[in-house]
Amino acid sequence: MTKDVLVFVEQRDGKILPAAMQAISTAAMLAGKTGGRVAAALIGSGLAPLADQLDAAGVATTYLCESDALAKYNAVTYARSLASIIQKADPQIVLLAASFMGRDLAPRVAVRVNAGLATDCVEFDIEGNGALVVRRPIYNGKATSKVHFNAGRVQMASVRPNTFAMPGGATSKAERVSVPFNADAGDARQVTKEIVRTGGAEKDVTEAAIVVSGGRSLKSEENFKIIFDLAHALDAAVGASRAACDAGYQPHSRQVGLTGKTVTPSLYVACGISGAIQHLAGMRGSRRIVAINSDPEAPIFKVADYGVVADLFTFVPLLTEEVKKVKH
């Protein structure tokens, strides 16, 4: 086993997922402690342009498993391909982004390579014996669990999006290693026809660096347009409180909170959200929180870094225009 840290670099529609690039930053930090190098695993078709992007991220070796059969994500073929790359690279640690694909793929691969696995991790370190140790949120972010790995076998973990910064600044060219795709007769049992995002073309709230959320105070689905306008100006994802989703203003795929999705963006803008404990459980990990509410006693202000007491129908459009002026 080498001391290298291998990152599965998730790509969608020919673009590398930002969360996967952030995982490379995590890998670089860990490789500095293990004494190894950062390696990347790319799976799909037409991977050459994506491999070039990894050079600037400081990747030493890029393993490519390329085939037309891998053009679309398939749990069976991708798990087998990533397991083949791990066997070829023989890394100490394997990292993935804690995305929908990472959550689906990681346990399948861990079983294949007999690896320990921890998911949705926010802190990483290496113990004196070379073993990986991580922290992951539990009880809806109210506590964290510390997971110690066995140094004698492959150690796998998924990295929560927006936990680490994007890599960059490297100038060396990574070594390219081709790993053949081994087709199997059983692949026909599961065929991916199409992957449809529940939020359409909008960003996923769990992966976005900025999230703008609206509450029941918006009063209708049509009024959510001001939330979308601000989100588009900020290049952000649109979220919603449970009350807004239950009222039919937004689909539950955008719900942030205890019974929805947990988000950890760099910036969370809460518009017309009072701050029920169930909602706070899903966004309290945000680095910066801005609250806009007409009620000065709203609980959301207790966790906000910046608070604006104002009518959201008046303030949000003005904020959107100011953002557009600054950006242009």
N, C-alpha and C positions, 0 to 999 in steps of 0.2 A: 504494500500500500504506500502510495506517495503521500506527501504532506499538502498536496494541492487542494484547492477549493473549487468545485465545479458548479456553475450556475446554469440551470435550464433557462434559456432566453426565449421567453414566450413571444410569439409574433402573431398578429392578426391582420389579414388583408395586406400583407407585405410591409407592415410597420411593427417595429419592436415596441412592446408594451413598456411605458415608463416605469412601472413597478418592477419589471425585469431588470432594467438598467439600474434602479436603486438597489436591487439585490446584488449587483456587481460591486457596488460601493461597500456593501456588507462583506462580500467575499474578499475584497482587497484588505479590509481591516483585519479579518481573520487570518488571511494568508500571511500578513505581516507578523502574526503571532505564532503560526505553525511553522514558518520558515519555508512555506511552499509558494506556489504561483496560482494565479487566477486563470481558470479555464472556463470555456463557455460551450454549451451544447445547443446547437440549432437543428431543428427538425422541421421539414416541410419541403417545398419545391421553390426553385429560383432563389436560392439563399445567398448567392454571391454578394449582392448589394448590402444585405444585412450584415454579412460577415465583415465587410469593409467598415461598417459603422462601429463595430466592436473594437477596432484598433485604437480609436481615440478614447475608449473606456479603460484602457490598460490591461486588456486581456492578453495573456501570453500564448495560449493555444485555443483554437476554435475547432470543435468537433462538429462535423456536418453530416447529418443523415438525410439524404435528399432523394426524393422520388415523387413522381406524379401521384402515387397512391397516398402520399402524405400531405397533399395540397390542402385538405381540410382536416381539422382536428377530429381524431377518432381515438377514444380511450384505449382500445385494444392495440392498435398499431403504434401509437405514440408511447404507450407504456413499454412495449417490447423494444422500441427503438432507443428510448432513453436508457433502459436497462443495458442495452448493448453498448451504448456510449460509456456508461459508468464502468462496465467491465473492461472496456478498452482503456479508459483514462486512469482507472484505479485511484480515485481521489479519496482523501480522508473525510471530506465534508461535501455534501450536495445541497444546494439552495434552490428554492423556487419562489416565485411571487405567490402570495396568498390570494390569488385571483380565482375565478370560477374554474379555470382550467387547472391551476395549481392544486386546488382543493380536490379536484377529481383525479388528477394524475398521481400526486404524491403517494397516497397509500397503496396504489396499485404497484408502483415502482418499488416502494419500500419492501413489499412482500417478495418481489422478484429477486432483489439483491440482498435480502436479509438485513435490512438496515433499521436502526431506530429512527423514529419520526416524531417531531414536534411541529405543530401548525400555528400559524398566525402569531409569530414571535416578534417581539419589539426590542429585545436586548440580547446581545450575543457576546460571548467571551470564551477564552480557552483556559482550561485549568492547567495546573502544573504538570499533570501526567499526559497532557495533550488532548484531553477530552473536551468536547464542545459542551458548553453550559448556556442555556437560554432562559429567558423569562417570557411568559405569555399571559395575557390578561384572562382572568376568570371571573365568574359572577358578574357578568356584564360590566367589566372594567373596574369593579370595586376593589379587586385584589389581583395579584399576579402570582403565578406558580413558577417555581424555579425547577428546570428540568436538567438533570445531569445525564450525559450520554456515556456509553461504554466505548472507551478509546480503541478497543480491539476490533471494531467493525465499522462499516460505513455509517456515517451520521447524517441524517437528513432533517432539514427544517424549512418551513416556508416563512417568508418575510412579509409582515403586514405592509401594505402600500403606504407611501409617504412617511415611513419611519426614518429612512436614510436619504441623504441628498443624492443627486444625480452625479455620476462619475464624469471625468473629463480631463483634458490636459495631456494625455499620453500621445507620443509621436511614433512609437515603434510599431511595426507590423506584426500581427499575431501569426503564429504557425497555423497552417490549415491541415487538418487530419480528416480524411473521408472515412466514414463508417457505413458499410453497406446496409441497405434495408433488406431484411429477410422476410419475404412474404410468406404467409401461412394460409393453408386451405380454410382455416376457421375464420379468416378475416371477413369473409362474405356474410357471416352471421350478424355483423353490425356495420352498417354503411351510413356515413354521415351525408345526408342530402343537402341540408342547409342549416346554418346557425343563425337564429333570429334573436336579436337583442330585444328584451322586453321594453326597453326605454326608447326604441327606435334609434335615431341618429344621435340622441343625446348621450353625454358621458355617463358612465356608471358612477354612482355616488361613492362607492367603496374604493374607487381607484383614482378619483379626481383630486387634484391639489387644492382646489377651491370648490366649496359647496354653498349654494344659496338655497335656503329652505323657506317654505311658506306654511302658514298655519291656517286654522279654520277662520281666522279673521279676514281672510281674503274673500270669503262668502260665496265664491262660485269658481267653476273651472275656468271660465272666461277671464276672470280677474287675475288668474295665475300668469297671464301674459306679462305683467310687469315683473314677475319673478324671472321668467324666461328671458326677458329683455336684459335684465341686470346680469343674469348668468352668462348670456352670450357676450356681453360687453367685457366680462371678467374671464372669459374662456373657462367657465365653471360648469359643474353639474347641478341639476335641479333636484332638491329633496323636498320632503313634505312631512308634516307631523301625522301621527295616527289619526287625529281628529279630522284632518283635511282629507286623508285617504278614505276614511270611513264614510265621509260625507260625499265621496265620489268626485272630489275636485282633482285628484291625481291617482294614478294606479298605485297599488301597494308595492310595486317594484321600486318605487321611489321613497318608500316610508323609512324614516330614520327613527330609531328608538329601540326599546327593549324587545318588542315583538316585530321589529323591522330589521334594518341594517345598521351595523356599527361603522362609523366613519371616523377617519383620523386625518382630515385635511390640514393643510397649512393655514387655511382661513375658512371659517364657518360663519356665514351670515344668516341669522335667524330673523325672519320677517313676520311679524304678527304671531309669534309663537310664545305662549305664556311661560313655558318651561316646566312642564310636568316631569316628575321624577323619571317616568318611563322614557321620555324623550331625551332627557339629560344623559341617561345611561348609554345612549347610542352615539353621543357626540361630544362628551366631556373630554375625550382624548385629543380634540382639535388643538392645534398650537395657538391659534388666535381666534377668539369668538367675538363677533359683533352682533349686538341685539338691537332690533328696531321694534318698538312697541309703544302704543299710546298709554299703556298703564305703567306708571312709574313704580308700582309695587309688584310687578310681574317677577316671578322667581328666576326667570332667565337672566335678569340683570345681576344676580348673585354670582353667576359663573362667567359672565361676559367680561372680556378685557376692555371693550368699548361699548357704551350703551347710548342709544338715541331715543329720547322720549318724543315721539312724533306720530302723526297719522301716516301709516305706511303708503296709502294711496297718493299722498302728497310728496312724501320724502323719497320713496324708492325711485320714481321716475326722474327726480332731480339728481339723485345719486348716479343713476345710469348715464345721464347726460354728462355729468362731470367726469365719470370714468372714461367715456368716449373721447372727451376733450383731451384728457391726459394721455391717452394711448395714441391719439392721432395728432 
